[in-house]
Amino acid sequence: MPTVTTTVTGGSNNRAMVDLCPTARVHLLGVGGAGMSAIAVVLRGLGCRVSGSDLAGSPVLDRLREIGVDVFVGHHVANMPDADLVARSTAVGDDNPEVVAARQAGIPVYRRAEILTAITALRSTVAVAGTHGKTTTAAMLSHILMAVGADPGFIVGAVLADGSIGARWSEGPWLVVEADESDGTFGELIVSRAVVTSVEPDHLRRDRPVAELEAEFARFCAGAADGLVVCADDAGAVKASESRDGVFYGTGPDADYRWTTLRRDRHMIVGEVTGRDVPPGPVTVPMPGDHNALNALGALAMARELGVDWSDAANAMAGFEGVTRRFERRGTAAGVDFIDDYAHLPTEVACALKAASEGGWDRVVCVFQPHRYTRTSHLWTAFAHCFEAADAVIITDVYSAGESAIPGVSGKLIWQAVTDAHPDWDVSYVERLDDAADHLVGVLRPGDLCLTLGAGDLTDVPGRVISMLAGRR
């Protein structure tokens, strides 16, 4: 049965953590989410007996059942097995019936971060953090290490391109972990090495102003005991790493690993990397966009710092298949291509649109769904100029992600910011997704790209519009 032990790391930094023995019986609440499903996969790899529940069925739950996880749909007291411990996602509150039942039964209830911290204690962990770019960079690094035979474990917060959950447990020396800054717990991870892609305002609250977010990243950087790789093109990442030596990647002359673009199209970007005794030769990144070139460079730099031969790493990168919702091609109908991307911060939106504008489509028609009321309330003015590369823009209402509505905060704020700054742009506010789909059917034409951007349920719109266009023939 798991116990709570105290492990001493980083000098006088004492941490109490869960001791995950292979015979542990673990129940996970919110198991269908990207973070908890990945933990379920790893715990099964460790030999634990794993069960879990989530509000609704999904393909992720089906995949978990295939690897032996007992999955329940809905949160009910009857779901509670004879567990040694319960872990919950940040979306699961104290009033959840399974949380209440566990506590009444004397079963310890842990946060996701506490379980993830215990997992990072079992291997030399390479953590990839950043307000954007971390998922793709972590997936790229995991792919490279797999391709060169390093046998890594990994925990990536997205479904992979082949449909599998972004997690794996192995007996290899390295564990690659996407370190999520959203709730401030990424600083709890036990990290050997780290990559920092970016630090920009996000996940802000009254008790977490920008200065606190920056301080959390600085502490995260300081905790990377054996090495730090930082994006030199991102001022926030550079600032966060000031307290310690790091290896820098980017496009500027001072970067240790420097990228120069050679050519690009709608499918890829090809460049040359110089510095740190990198042999000459092109590097192909099979995703478009300068931002993905930087993501790839961060992954390649860390792989090199881990001892991977550069040529082997570059060859592996060319075979990267991507992750879902990162410039993911969703199909074609009536001569219109559809791509879906998770971009939901201003910089991410601008980068995704720039990549799309370089793809040779006649027009880029963008649909953007703001994500979270809190984020929208803090950042709505920052979206004013980020749609420049689009030919037409549709902005929907906010995807709540479980938050309560904030009076006066809606997607219309972003629409107002954009139209005030650029009154001649083609920008529409269409509140409901059903209406947005109908609107798209009316405005899309052959040769267009329809690019959906956002971290919410807008991802369902491309399939609906494709079906509507196909049915119109």
DRENDO-1510 file (C-alpha; in Angstrom, 1 decimal, always signed):
<recs>
REC; n; res; u; v; w
REC; 1; MET; +0.0; +0.0; +0.0 .
REC; 2; PRO; +1.4; +3.5; -0.8 .
REC; 3; THR; +2.7; +5.6; +2.0 .
REC; 4; VAL; +3.7; +9.2; +2.2 .
REC; 5; THR; +7.5; +9.5; +2.6 .
REC; 6; THR; +9.8; +12.4; +2.8 .
REC; 7; THR; +12.5; +12.8; +0.2 .
REC; 8; VAL; +15.2; +15.4; +0.6 .
REC; 9; THR; +16.2; +17.1; -2.7 .
REC; 10; GLY; +18.0; +20.3; -3.5 .
REC; 11; GLY; +19.8; +20.8; -0.2 .
REC; 12; SER; +17.3; +21.7; +2.6 .
REC; 13; ASN; +14.3; +21.4; +0.4 .
REC; 14; ASN; +12.2; +18.7; +2.0 .
REC; 15; ARG; +9.3; +17.3; +0.1 .
REC; 16; ALA; +6.6; +14.9; +1.3 .
REC; 17; MET; +5.5; +12.7; -1.6 .
REC; 18; VAL; +3.5; +9.6; -2.4 .
REC; 19; ASP; +5.5; +6.4; -2.6 .
REC; 20; LEU; +4.1; +4.7; -5.7 .
REC; 21; CYS; +4.7; +1.0; -5.2 .
REC; 22; PRO; +3.7; -1.4; -8.1 .
REC; 23; THR; +1.0; -3.0; -6.0 .
REC; 24; ALA; -0.8; +0.3; -5.4 .
REC; 25; ARG; -4.5; +0.6; -6.2 .
REC; 26; VAL; -5.1; +4.1; -7.6 .
REC; 27; HIS; -8.4; +5.8; -8.5 .
REC; 28; LEU; -8.2; +8.9; -10.8 .
REC; 29; LEU; -10.9; +11.5; -11.0 .
REC; 30; GLY; -11.1; +13.4; -14.3 .
REC; 31; VAL; -9.3; +10.5; -16.0 .
REC; 32; GLY; -10.4; +11.5; -19.5 .
REC; 33; GLY; -8.3; +14.7; -19.5 .
REC; 34; ALA; -5.0; +15.0; -21.1 .
REC; 35; GLY; -3.0; +15.2; -17.9 .
REC; 36; MET; -4.8; +12.5; -15.9 .
REC; 37; SER; -5.1; +10.0; -18.8 .
REC; 38; ALA; -1.3; +10.3; -19.2 .
REC; 39; ILE; -0.8; +9.5; -15.5 .
REC; 40; ALA; -3.1; +6.5; -15.8 .
REC; 41; VAL; -0.9; +5.1; -18.6 .
REC; 42; VAL; +2.2; +5.6; -16.6 .
REC; 43; LEU; +0.8; +4.1; -13.5 .
REC; 44; ARG; -0.3; +1.0; -15.5 .
REC; 45; GLY; +3.2; +0.8; -16.8 .
REC; 46; LEU; +4.5; +0.8; -13.2 .
REC; 47; GLY; +2.2; -2.2; -12.5 .
REC; 48; CYS; -0.4; -0.3; -10.4 .
REC; 49; ARG; -4.0; -1.3; -10.5 .
REC; 50; VAL; -5.8; +1.8; -11.9 .
REC; 51; SER; -9.4; +2.9; -12.1 .
REC; 52; GLY; -10.9; +6.3; -12.9 .
REC; 53; SER; -14.0; +8.2; -13.7 .
REC; 54; ASP; -15.0; +11.2; -15.9 .
REC; 55; LEU; -18.1; +13.2; -16.6 .
REC; 56; ALA; -18.5; +11.9; -20.2 .
REC; 57; GLY; -17.4; +9.1; -22.4 .
REC; 58; SER; -14.7; +9.7; -25.0 .
REC; 59; PRO; -12.2; +7.9; -27.2 .
REC; 60; VAL; -9.6; +8.5; -24.5 .
REC; 61; LEU; -11.6; +6.4; -22.1 .
REC; 62; ASP; -11.8; +3.7; -24.7 .
REC; 63; ARG; -8.1; +3.7; -25.0 .
REC; 64; LEU; -7.7; +3.5; -21.3 .
REC; 65; ARG; -10.0; +0.5; -21.1 .
REC; 66; GLU; -7.8; -1.2; -23.7 .
REC; 67; ILE; -4.7; -1.1; -21.4 .
REC; 68; GLY; -6.6; -2.4; -18.4 .
REC; 69; VAL; -7.9; +0.8; -16.7 .
REC; 70; ASP; -11.3; +0.3; -15.1 .
REC; 71; VAL; -13.2; +3.4; -16.3 .
REC; 72; PHE; -16.5; +4.8; -15.2 .
REC; 73; VAL; -18.6; +7.5; -16.9 .
REC; 74; GLY; -20.0; +10.0; -14.4 .
REC; 75; HIS; -18.9; +10.7; -10.8 .
REC; 76; HIS; -20.8; +8.6; -8.3 .
REC; 77; VAL; -20.1; +7.1; -4.9 .
REC; 78; ALA; -20.7; +3.6; -6.4 .
REC; 79; ASN; -17.6; +4.1; -8.6 .
REC; 80; MET; -15.3; +4.2; -5.7 .
REC; 81; PRO; -13.2; +1.0; -5.7 .
REC; 82; ASP; -11.2; -0.4; -2.8 .
REC; 83; ALA; -8.4; +2.1; -3.6 .
REC; 84; ASP; -5.3; +2.9; -1.7 .
REC; 85; LEU; -5.3; +6.4; -2.9 .
REC; 86; VAL; -7.3; +8.8; -5.0 .
REC; 87; ALA; -5.9; +11.5; -7.3 .
REC; 88; ARG; -7.9; +14.3; -8.9 .
REC; 89; SER; -7.5; +16.8; -11.7 .
REC; 90; THR; -7.7; +20.5; -10.9 .
REC; 91; ALA; -11.2; +20.5; -12.4 .
REC; 92; VAL; -12.5; +18.2; -9.7 .
REC; 93; GLY; -13.6; +20.1; -6.5 .
REC; 94; ASP; -14.0; +19.1; -2.9 .
REC; 95; ASP; -17.8; +18.5; -3.3 .
REC; 96; ASN; -17.2; +15.8; -5.9 .
REC; 97; PRO; -19.1; +12.7; -4.5 .
REC; 98; GLU; -16.1; +10.4; -5.0 .
REC; 99; VAL; -13.8; +12.9; -3.2 .
REC; 100; VAL; -16.3; +13.0; -0.3 .
REC; 101; ALA; -16.6; +9.2; -0.3 .
REC; 102; ALA; -12.9; +8.7; -0.3 .
REC; 103; ARG; -12.3; +11.1; +2.6 .
REC; 104; GLN; -15.1; +9.5; +4.6 .
REC; 105; ALA; -13.5; +6.1; +4.0 .
REC; 106; GLY; -10.1; +7.4; +5.1 .
REC; 107; ILE; -8.6; +7.1; +1.6 .
REC; 108; PRO; -6.0; +9.9; +1.0 .
REC; 109; VAL; -6.9; +12.3; -1.9 .
REC; 110; TYR; -4.1; +13.8; -3.8 .
REC; 111; ARG; -3.7; +16.5; -6.4 .
REC; 112; ARG; -2.6; +15.6; -9.9 .
REC; 113; ALA; +0.7; +17.5; -9.2 .
REC; 114; GLU; +1.5; +15.3; -6.2 .
REC; 115; ILE; +1.2; +12.1; -8.2 .
REC; 116; LEU; +3.2; +13.6; -11.1 .
REC; 117; THR; +5.9; +14.7; -8.6 .
REC; 118; ALA; +6.1; +11.2; -7.3 .
REC; 119; ILE; +6.5; +9.9; -10.8 .
REC; 120; THR; +9.3; +12.4; -11.6 .
REC; 121; ALA; +11.1; +11.1; -8.5 .
REC; 122; LEU; +11.5; +7.6; -10.2 .
REC; 123; ARG; +13.5; +8.7; -13.2 .
REC; 124; SER; +15.9; +11.5; -14.3 .
REC; 125; THR; +13.2; +13.9; -15.5 .
REC; 126; VAL; +13.5; +16.4; -18.4 .
REC; 127; ALA; +10.7; +18.9; -18.0 .
REC; 128; VAL; +9.5; +21.2; -20.8 .
REC; 129; ALA; +7.7; +24.3; -19.6 .
REC; 130; GLY; +6.4; +27.5; -21.2 .
REC; 131; THR; +3.2; +29.4; -21.7 .
REC; 132; HIS; +3.1; +28.2; -25.3 .
REC; 133; GLY; +5.1; +25.6; -27.2 .
REC; 134; LYS; +5.6; +23.1; -24.4 .
REC; 135; THR; +3.3; +20.4; -25.7 .
REC; 136; THR; +4.9; +20.3; -29.2 .
REC; 137; THR; +8.4; +20.6; -27.9 .
REC; 138; ALA; +7.9; +17.8; -25.3 .
REC; 139; ALA; +6.4; +15.6; -28.0 .
REC; 140; MET; +9.3; +16.3; -30.4 .
REC; 141; LEU; +11.9; +15.6; -27.8 .
REC; 142; SER; +10.1; +12.3; -26.8 .
REC; 143; HIS; +10.0; +11.3; -30.5 .
REC; 144; ILE; +13.7; +12.0; -31.0 .
REC; 145; LEU; +14.7; +10.0; -28.0 .
REC; 146; MET; +12.4; +7.1; -29.1 .
REC; 147; ALA; +13.8; +7.2; -32.7 .
REC; 148; VAL; +17.4; +7.0; -31.6 .
REC; 149; GLY; +16.8; +4.1; -29.2 .
REC; 150; ALA; +17.1; +6.0; -25.9 .
REC; 151; ASP; +13.9; +4.3; -24.7 .
REC; 152; PRO; +12.4; +7.3; -22.8 .
REC; 153; GLY; +9.2; +7.5; -20.8 .
REC; 154; PHE; +7.1; +10.5; -21.4 .
REC; 155; ILE; +4.1; +12.4; -20.3 .
REC; 156; VAL; +2.8; +14.9; -22.9 .
REC; 157; GLY; -0.5; +16.8; -22.5 .
REC; 158; ALA; -2.1; +15.9; -25.8 .
REC; 159; VAL; -3.2; +12.9; -27.9 .
REC; 160; LEU; -0.5; +12.0; -30.3 .
REC; 161; ALA; -1.0; +12.0; -34.1 .
REC; 162; ASP; -1.5; +8.2; -34.2 .
REC; 163; GLY; -4.4; +8.6; -31.7 .
REC; 164; SER; -2.6; +7.2; -28.7 .
REC; 165; ILE; -2.5; +8.9; -25.3 .
REC; 166; GLY; +0.7; +11.0; -24.9 .
REC; 167; ALA; +2.3; +8.9; -22.3 .
REC; 168; ARG; +4.7; +6.0; -21.9 .
REC; 169; TRP; +6.5; +4.3; -19.1 .
REC; 170; SER; +9.9; +2.6; -19.7 .
REC; 171; GLU; +13.0; +1.3; -18.0 .
REC; 172; GLY; +15.1; +3.8; -19.9 .
REC; 173; PRO; +17.0; +6.5; -18.0 .
REC; 174; TRP; +15.0; +9.5; -19.1 .
REC; 175; LEU; +11.4; +10.7; -18.4 .
REC; 176; VAL; +10.2; +13.6; -20.6 .
REC; 177; VAL; +7.4; +15.6; -18.9 .
REC; 178; GLU; +5.3; +18.5; -20.1 .
REC; 179; ALA; +5.4; +20.8; -17.1 .
REC; 180; ASP; +2.1; +22.7; -16.9 .
REC; 181; GLU; +2.2; +26.2; -15.3 .
REC; 182; SER; -1.6; +26.7; -15.2 .
REC; 183; ASP; -2.0; +26.1; -11.5 .
REC; 184; GLY; +1.5; +26.9; -10.3 .
REC; 185; THR; +2.4; +23.4; -9.3 .
REC; 186; PHE; +5.1; +22.8; -12.0 .
REC; 187; GLY; +7.6; +24.0; -9.5 .
REC; 188; GLU; +6.9; +20.9; -7.3 .
REC; 189; LEU; +8.3; +18.5; -10.0 .
REC; 190; ILE; +11.7; +16.9; -9.3 .
REC; 191; VAL; +13.6; +17.9; -12.4 .
REC; 192; SER; +17.0; +17.0; -13.7 .
REC; 193; ARG; +17.0; +19.1; -16.8 .
REC; 194; ALA; +14.5; +21.6; -18.2 .
REC; 195; VAL; +13.5; +23.4; -21.4 .
REC; 196; VAL; +11.8; +26.8; -21.2 .
REC; 197; THR; +10.0; +27.8; -24.4 .
REC; 198; SER; +8.3; +31.0; -23.4 .
REC; 199; VAL; +7.0; +33.1; -20.4 .
REC; 200; GLU; +4.1; +35.4; -21.1 .
REC; 201; PRO; +1.1; +36.6; -19.1 .
REC; 202; ASP; -1.4; +33.7; -18.7 .
REC; 203; HIS; -3.5; +32.0; -16.0 .
REC; 204; LEU; -3.6; +35.2; -14.0 .
REC; 205; ARG; -5.7; +35.8; -10.9 .
REC; 206; ARG; -5.8; +38.3; -8.1 .
REC; 207; ASP; -3.5; +36.1; -6.1 .
REC; 208; ARG; -1.3; +35.4; -9.1 .
REC; 209; PRO; -0.3; +38.6; -10.9 .
REC; 210; VAL; +2.3; +38.6; -13.7 .
REC; 211; ALA; +5.2; +39.1; -11.2 .
REC; 212; GLU; +4.2; +35.9; -9.4 .
REC; 213; LEU; +4.0; +33.9; -12.6 .
REC; 214; GLU; +7.4; +35.1; -13.6 .
REC; 215; ALA; +8.7; +34.2; -10.1 .
REC; 216; GLU; +7.3; +30.7; -10.5 .
REC; 217; PHE; +9.2; +30.2; -13.7 .
REC; 218; ALA; +12.4; +31.5; -12.2 .
REC; 219; ARG; +12.1; +29.0; -9.4 .
REC; 220; PHE; +11.4; +26.3; -11.9 .
REC; 221; CYS; +14.6; +27.2; -13.8 .
REC; 222; ALA; +16.6; +27.2; -10.6 .
REC; 223; GLY; +15.4; +23.7; -9.8 .
REC; 224; ALA; +16.8; +22.1; -13.0 .
REC; 225; ALA; +19.8; +20.5; -11.3 .
REC; 226; ASP; +21.7; +19.3; -14.3 .
REC; 227; GLY; +21.0; +21.6; -17.2 .
REC; 228; LEU; +18.7; +24.2; -18.6 .
REC; 229; VAL; +17.8; +24.9; -22.3 .
REC; 230; VAL; +16.1; +28.3; -22.9 .
REC; 231; CYS; +14.6; +30.0; -25.9 .
REC; 232; ALA; +16.7; +33.1; -26.5 .
REC; 233; ASP; +14.0; +34.7; -28.7 .
REC; 234; ASP; +11.6; +34.9; -25.7 .
REC; 235; ALA; +12.4; +37.7; -23.3 .
REC; 236; GLY; +10.3; +36.2; -20.5 .
REC; 237; ALA; +12.1; +32.9; -20.8 .
REC; 238; VAL; +15.5; +34.6; -20.7 .
REC; 239; LYS; +14.5; +36.6; -17.7 .
REC; 240; ALA; +13.3; +33.5; -15.8 .
REC; 241; SER; +16.7; +31.8; -16.4 .
REC; 242; GLU; +18.9; +34.7; -15.2 .
REC; 243; SER; +19.8; +33.1; -11.9 .
REC; 244; ARG; +21.7; +30.2; -13.5 .
REC; 245; ASP; +23.7; +29.2; -16.5 .
REC; 246; GLY; +21.8; +27.9; -19.5 .
REC; 247; VAL; +22.1; +26.8; -23.1 .
REC; 248; PHE; +20.2; +29.1; -25.5 .
REC; 249; TYR; +18.5; +28.4; -28.8 .
REC; 250; GLY; +16.9; +30.9; -31.2 .
REC; 251; THR; +17.4; +32.9; -34.3 .
REC; 252; GLY; +19.7; +35.6; -33.0 .
REC; 253; PRO; +23.5; +35.8; -33.1 .
REC; 254; ASP; +24.0; +35.1; -29.4 .
REC; 255; ALA; +22.1; +31.8; -29.4 .
REC; 256; ASP; +24.2; +28.6; -28.7 .
REC; 257; TYR; +22.0; +26.8; -31.3 .
REC; 258; ARG; +20.9; +29.2; -34.0 .
REC; 259; TRP; +18.2; +28.6; -36.6 .
REC; 260; THR; +18.2; +30.1; -40.1 .
REC; 261; THR; +15.3; +29.4; -42.4 .
REC; 262; LEU; +16.1; +28.0; -45.8 .
REC; 263; ARG; +12.6; +27.4; -47.2 .
REC; 264; ARG; +9.0; +26.9; -46.1 .
REC; 265; ASP; +5.6; +25.7; -47.3 .
REC; 266; ARG; +2.2; +24.7; -45.9 .
REC; 267; HIS; +3.6; +21.3; -44.8 .
REC; 268; MET; +7.0; +22.0; -43.4 .
REC; 269; ILE; +9.8; +24.5; -42.6 .
REC; 270; VAL; +13.5; +23.7; -43.5 .
REC; 271; GLY; +16.4; +25.4; -41.9 .
REC; 272; GLU; +20.1; +25.2; -41.0 .
REC; 273; VAL; +21.4; +25.2; -37.4 .
REC; 274; THR; +24.7; +26.5; -36.4 .
REC; 275; GLY; +26.7; +26.6; -33.2 .
REC; 276; ARG; +27.9; +24.1; -30.5 .
REC; 277; ASP; +29.8; +22.1; -33.2 .
REC; 278; VAL; +26.6; +21.3; -35.1 .
REC; 279; PRO; +27.6; +19.7; -38.5 .
REC; 280; PRO; +26.3; +21.5; -41.6 .
REC; 281; GLY; +23.2; +20.3; -43.3 .
REC; 282; PRO; +19.5; +21.1; -43.5 .
REC; 283; VAL; +17.0; +20.3; -40.7 .
REC; 284; THR; +13.4; +19.5; -41.8 .
REC; 285; VAL; +10.6; +20.2; -39.4 .
REC; 286; PRO; +7.4; +18.5; -40.8 .
REC; 287; MET; +5.2; +21.3; -39.4 .
REC; 288; PRO; +4.9; +24.8; -40.8 .
REC; 289; GLY; +5.7; +28.0; -39.0 .
REC; 290; ASP; +8.6; +29.8; -37.4 .
REC; 291; HIS; +7.2; +29.0; -34.0 .
REC; 292; ASN; +7.5; +25.3; -34.8 .
REC; 293; ALA; +11.0; +25.7; -36.0 .
REC; 294; LEU; +11.8; +27.1; -32.6 .
REC; 295; ASN; +10.0; +24.3; -30.9 .
REC; 296; ALA; +12.0; +21.8; -32.9 .
REC; 297; LEU; +15.2; +23.6; -32.2 .
REC; 298; GLY; +14.5; +23.5; -28.4 .
REC; 299; ALA; +13.9; +19.7; -28.7 .
REC; 300; LEU; +17.0; +19.2; -30.8 .
REC; 301; ALA; +19.1; +21.3; -28.4 .
REC; 302; MET; +18.0; +19.3; -25.4 .
REC; 303; ALA; +18.6; +16.0; -27.2 .
REC; 304; ARG; +22.1; +17.1; -28.0 .
REC; 305; GLU; +22.7; +18.1; -24.4 .
REC; 306; LEU; +21.6; +14.6; -23.4 .
REC; 307; GLY; +24.3; +13.2; -25.6 .
REC; 308; VAL; +22.3; +12.3; -28.8 .
REC; 309; ASP; +24.3; +12.6; -32.0 .
REC; 310; TRP; +23.1; +15.7; -33.9 .
REC; 311; SER; +22.7; +14.0; -37.3 .
REC; 312; ASP; +20.6; +11.2; -35.7 .
REC; 313; ALA; +18.5; +13.8; -33.9 .
REC; 314; ALA; +17.9; +15.8; -37.1 .
REC; 315; ASN; +17.0; +12.7; -39.0 .
REC; 316; ALA; +14.5; +11.8; -36.3 .
REC; 317; MET; +12.9; +15.2; -36.4 .
REC; 318; ALA; +12.1; +14.8; -40.1 .
REC; 319; GLY; +9.8; +11.9; -39.1 .
REC; 320; PHE; +7.9; +13.6; -36.4 .
REC; 321; GLU; +4.1; +13.1; -37.0 .
REC; 322; GLY; +2.8; +15.8; -34.7 .
REC; 323; VAL; +0.1; +15.9; -32.0 .
REC; 324; THR; -3.6; +16.6; -32.2 .
REC; 325; ARG; -4.8; +20.2; -32.4 .
REC; 326; ARG; -1.4; +21.6; -33.3 .
REC; 327; PHE; -1.9; +22.8; -36.9 .
REC; 328; GLU; -3.8; +19.5; -37.3 .
REC; 329; ARG; -5.2; +18.9; -40.8 .
REC; 330; ARG; -8.9; +17.9; -40.4 .
REC; 331; GLY; -9.9; +17.4; -44.1 .
REC; 332; THR; -11.0; +19.0; -47.3 .
REC; 333; ALA; -14.5; +19.8; -48.6 .
REC; 334; ALA; -15.7; +21.8; -51.6 .
REC; 335; GLY; -12.1; +22.9; -52.3 .
REC; 336; VAL; -11.7; +24.2; -48.8 .
REC; 337; ASP; -8.9; +22.9; -46.5 .
REC; 338; PHE; -9.5; +22.7; -42.7 .
REC; 339; ILE; -6.9; +23.0; -40.0 .
REC; 340; ASP; -7.4; +23.1; -36.3 .
REC; 341; ASP; -5.0; +24.5; -33.7 .
REC; 342; TYR; -5.0; +24.8; -30.0 .
REC; 343; ALA; -3.7; +28.4; -30.1 .
REC; 344; HIS; -5.6; +30.6; -27.6 .
REC; 345; LEU; -3.1; +33.2; -26.4 .
REC; 346; PRO; -2.4; +36.3; -28.5 .
REC; 347; THR; +1.2; +35.3; -29.5 .
REC; 348; GLU; +0.0; +31.8; -30.4 .
REC; 349; VAL; -2.8; +33.1; -32.5 .
REC; 350; ALA; -0.5; +35.4; -34.4 .
REC; 351; CYS; +2.0; +32.6; -35.0 .
REC; 352; ALA; -0.6; +30.1; -36.2 .
REC; 353; LEU; -2.0; +32.7; -38.6 .
REC; 354; LYS; +1.4; +33.7; -39.9 .
REC; 355; ALA; +2.1; +30.0; -40.7 .
REC; 356; ALA; -1.2; +29.7; -42.4 .
REC; 357; SER; -0.6; +32.9; -44.5 .
REC; 358; GLU; +2.6; +31.3; -45.9 .
REC; 359; GLY; +0.8; +28.2; -47.1 .
REC; 360; GLY; -0.4; +29.5; -50.5 .
REC; 361; TRP; -4.1; +29.4; -49.9 .
REC; 362; ASP; -6.3; +32.1; -51.6 .
REC; 363; ARG; -7.7; +33.2; -48.3 .
REC; 364; VAL; -7.3; +32.3; -44.7 .
REC; 365; VAL; -10.6; +32.4; -42.9 .
REC; 366; CYS; -10.0; +32.2; -39.1 .
REC; 367; VAL; -12.5; +31.3; -36.4 .
REC; 368; PHE; -11.3; +32.1; -32.9 .
REC; 369; GLN; -12.9; +30.9; -29.7 .
REC; 370; PRO; -11.7; +32.7; -26.6 .
REC; 371; HIS; -10.8; +30.4; -23.7 .
REC; 372; ARG; -11.8; +31.1; -20.1 .
REC; 373; TYR; -13.5; +34.2; -18.7 .
REC; 374; THR; -10.5; +35.0; -16.5 .
REC; 375; ARG; -8.0; +34.9; -19.4 .
REC; 376; THR; -10.3; +37.0; -21.5 .
REC; 377; SER; -10.8; +39.6; -18.8 .
REC; 378; HIS; -7.0; +40.0; -18.5 .
REC; 379; LEU; -5.9; +39.7; -22.1 .
REC; 380; TRP; -8.7; +40.9; -24.4 .
REC; 381; THR; -6.9; +44.1; -25.4 .
REC; 382; ALA; -3.8; +42.1; -26.4 .
REC; 383; PHE; -5.8; +40.4; -29.2 .
REC; 384; ALA; -6.3; +43.7; -31.0 .
REC; 385; HIS; -3.5; +43.2; -33.5 .
REC; 386; CYS; -2.9; +39.4; -33.7 .
REC; 387; PHE; -5.3; +38.6; -36.6 .
REC; 388; GLU; -3.4; +40.6; -39.1 .
REC; 389; ALA; -2.5; +37.6; -41.3 .
REC; 390; ALA; -6.1; +36.5; -41.7 .
REC; 391; ASP; -8.3; +37.6; -44.6 .
REC; 392; ALA; -11.5; +37.1; -42.6 .
REC; 393; VAL; -12.1; +36.6; -38.9 .
REC; 394; ILE; -15.0; +35.1; -36.9 .
REC; 395; ILE; -14.9; +35.5; -33.1 .
REC; 396; THR; -17.2; +33.4; -30.9 .
REC; 397; ASP; -18.2; +33.6; -27.3 .
REC; 398; VAL; -15.9; +32.4; -24.5 .
REC; 399; TYR; -15.4; +28.7; -23.8 .
REC; 400; SER; -15.7; +28.7; -20.0 .
REC; 401; ALA; -13.6; +25.6; -19.2 .
REC; 402; GLY; -15.7; +25.2; -16.1 .
REC; 403; GLU; -15.3; +28.8; -14.9 .
REC; 404; SER; -18.3; +30.9; -13.8 .
REC; 405; ALA; -19.1; +33.8; -16.1 .
REC; 406; ILE; -17.8; +37.2; -15.3 .
REC; 407; PRO; -20.3; +40.0; -15.9 .
REC; 408; GLY; -19.3; +42.1; -18.9 .
REC; 409; VAL; -16.8; +39.5; -20.2 .
REC; 410; SER; -17.5; +37.8; -23.5 .
REC; 411; GLY; -16.0; +37.2; -26.9 .
REC; 412; LYS; -17.5; +40.5; -27.9 .
REC; 413; LEU; -14.7; +42.3; -25.9 .
REC; 414; ILE; -12.1; +40.8; -28.3 .
REC; 415; TRP; -14.2; +41.6; -31.3 .
REC; 416; GLN; -14.5; +45.2; -30.1 .
REC; 417; ALA; -10.7; +45.5; -29.5 .
REC; 418; VAL; -10.0; +44.2; -33.0 .
REC; 419; THR; -12.5; +46.4; -34.8 .
REC; 420; ASP; -11.6; +49.5; -32.8 .
REC; 421; ALA; -7.9; +49.0; -33.8 .
REC; 422; HIS; -8.6; +47.9; -37.4 .
REC; 423; PRO; -12.0; +49.2; -38.6 .
REC; 424; ASP; -11.4; +48.1; -42.2 .
REC; 425; TRP; -10.7; +44.4; -41.3 .
REC; 426; ASP; -13.3; +41.7; -42.0 .
REC; 427; VAL; -14.2; +40.7; -38.5 .
REC; 428; SER; -17.5; +39.2; -37.3 .
REC; 429; TYR; -18.8; +38.3; -33.9 .
REC; 430; VAL; -20.9; +35.1; -34.0 .
REC; 431; GLU; -21.7; +34.1; -30.5 .
REC; 432; ARG; -22.8; +30.4; -30.9 .
REC; 433; LEU; -20.8; +27.7; -32.5 .
REC; 434; ASP; -23.8; +26.4; -34.4 .
REC; 435; ASP; -24.2; +29.8; -36.0 .
REC; 436; ALA; -20.5; +30.1; -36.7 .
REC; 437; ALA; -20.7; +26.8; -38.6 .
REC; 438; ASP; -23.7; +28.1; -40.6 .
REC; 439; HIS; -21.8; +31.3; -41.3 .
REC; 440; LEU; -18.7; +29.5; -42.5 .
REC; 441; VAL; -20.8; +27.5; -45.0 .
REC; 442; GLY; -22.0; +30.8; -46.5 .
REC; 443; VAL; -18.6; +32.5; -46.7 .
REC; 444; LEU; -16.0; +29.7; -47.6 .
REC; 445; ARG; -15.1; +29.2; -51.2 .
REC; 446; PRO; -12.7; +26.9; -53.1 .
REC; 447; GLY; -9.0; +27.7; -52.4 .
REC; 448; ASP; -9.7; +28.9; -48.8 .
REC; 449; LEU; -8.2; +27.6; -45.6 .
REC; 450; CYS; -10.5; +27.5; -42.7 .
REC; 451; LEU; -8.4; +27.8; -39.6 .
REC; 452; THR; -10.1; +27.2; -36.2 .
REC; 453; LEU; -8.1; +28.4; -33.2 .
REC; 454; GLY; -8.9; +27.9; -29.5 .
REC; 455; ALA; -8.6; +25.4; -26.6 .
REC; 456; GLY; -12.3; +24.7; -26.3 .
REC; 457; ASP; -15.0; +22.8; -28.1 .
REC; 458; LEU; -14.5; +24.8; -31.3 .
REC; 459; THR; -12.5; +21.8; -32.4 .
REC; 460; ASP; -15.8; +20.1; -33.3 .
REC; 461; VAL; -16.7; +22.8; -35.9 .
REC; 462; PRO; -14.4; +21.7; -38.8 .
REC; 463; GLY; -16.1; +18.3; -38.9 .
REC; 464; ARG; -19.5; +19.8; -38.8 .
REC; 465; VAL; -18.7; +22.3; -41.6 .
REC; 466; ILE; -17.1; +19.6; -43.7 .
REC; 467; SER; -20.2; +17.5; -43.4 .
REC; 468; MET; -22.4; +20.5; -44.3 .
REC; 469; LEU; -20.3; +21.4; -47.4 .
REC; 470; ALA; -20.2; +17.7; -48.5 .
REC; 471; GLY; -24.0; +17.5; -48.2 .
REC; 472; ARG; -24.5; +20.5; -50.3 .
REC; 473; ARG; -23.0; +18.9; -53.4 .
</recs>
